[in-house]
Amino acid sequence: MTMEVCVTIDFACCSCEQTIGVTLKCQGKGLHSGSRAVASVNVPCPTCNSINQLFFEPNGTLRAVHAYRGPARSLEPSMN
């Protein structure tokens, strides 16, 4: 059976330091009692539109907030 929890987290934007509050719904097998799972989610700032990457535990403990850098891009050689 899959477990589901809702957590509310307040944090400061990495770019403009505006306070942002989010409510997140977590579900999955890793939510069982005693689990040390850490989840991440990207949250845009409503003030400056920068993307913040949150790392948090399903119990609502915020582990870290970083500016989202996006996936690494690989360069392709030119055909000319």
C-alpha positions as CSV (number, residue, x, y, z in Angstrom):
1,M,0.0,0.0,0.0
2,T,1.3,3.4,-0.9
3,M,1.5,6.0,1.8
4,E,0.8,9.7,1.2
5,V,1.6,12.9,3.3
6,C,1.3,16.6,2.8
7,V,4.0,19.0,4.1
8,T,4.2,22.7,4.3
9,I,7.6,24.4,3.9
10,D,8.6,28.0,4.2
11,F,12.0,29.1,2.7
12,A,13.8,32.1,1.3
13,C,14.4,32.5,-2.4
14,C,18.0,31.9,-3.4
15,S,18.0,35.0,-5.6
16,C,15.8,37.7,-4.0
17,E,15.5,36.3,-0.5
18,Q,11.7,36.7,-0.6
19,T,9.9,34.3,1.7
20,I,8.0,31.5,-0.2
21,G,5.6,29.0,1.3
22,V,4.7,25.8,-0.5
23,T,2.5,22.8,0.3
24,L,3.8,19.5,-1.2
25,K,2.1,16.1,-1.4
26,C,4.5,13.2,-1.2
27,Q,3.6,9.6,-1.8
28,G,5.5,6.4,-2.3
29,K,7.0,3.4,-0.7
30,G,9.9,5.4,1.0
31,L,7.5,7.1,3.4
32,H,7.2,4.3,5.9
33,S,8.0,5.0,9.5
34,G,11.7,5.5,10.2
35,S,12.6,6.2,6.6
36,R,15.5,8.6,6.0
37,A,14.2,9.5,2.5
38,V,15.1,12.9,1.0
39,A,13.0,14.3,-1.8
40,S,13.6,17.3,-4.1
41,V,11.3,19.6,-6.0
42,N,11.9,22.7,-8.1
43,V,9.8,25.8,-7.0
44,P,9.7,29.0,-9.0
45,C,9.8,32.3,-7.0
46,P,6.6,34.3,-7.6
47,T,8.6,37.5,-7.1
48,C,11.7,37.1,-9.4
49,N,10.8,33.9,-11.3
50,S,14.1,32.2,-10.4
51,I,13.9,28.4,-9.8
52,N,14.7,27.1,-6.3
53,Q,15.5,23.5,-5.7
54,L,14.4,22.2,-2.3
55,F,15.7,19.1,-0.6
56,F,13.4,17.9,2.2
57,E,12.4,15.0,4.3
58,P,8.8,13.7,4.0
59,N,8.2,14.8,7.7
60,G,8.7,18.4,6.5
61,T,12.3,19.0,7.6
62,L,14.0,21.2,5.0
63,R,17.5,20.0,4.3
64,A,18.7,22.5,1.7
65,V,17.7,25.1,-0.8
66,H,19.8,25.8,-3.9
67,A,19.4,27.8,-7.1
68,Y,18.4,25.4,-9.8
69,R,21.1,25.0,-12.4
70,G,19.3,22.8,-14.9
71,P,20.5,19.6,-16.5
72,A,24.1,19.4,-17.7
73,R,24.3,19.9,-21.5
74,S,26.7,18.1,-23.7
75,L,28.3,19.8,-26.7
76,E,27.9,18.4,-30.1
77,P,30.6,18.9,-32.7
78,S,29.8,21.1,-35.7
79,M,29.5,19.4,-39.1
80,N,31.2,22.3,-41.0
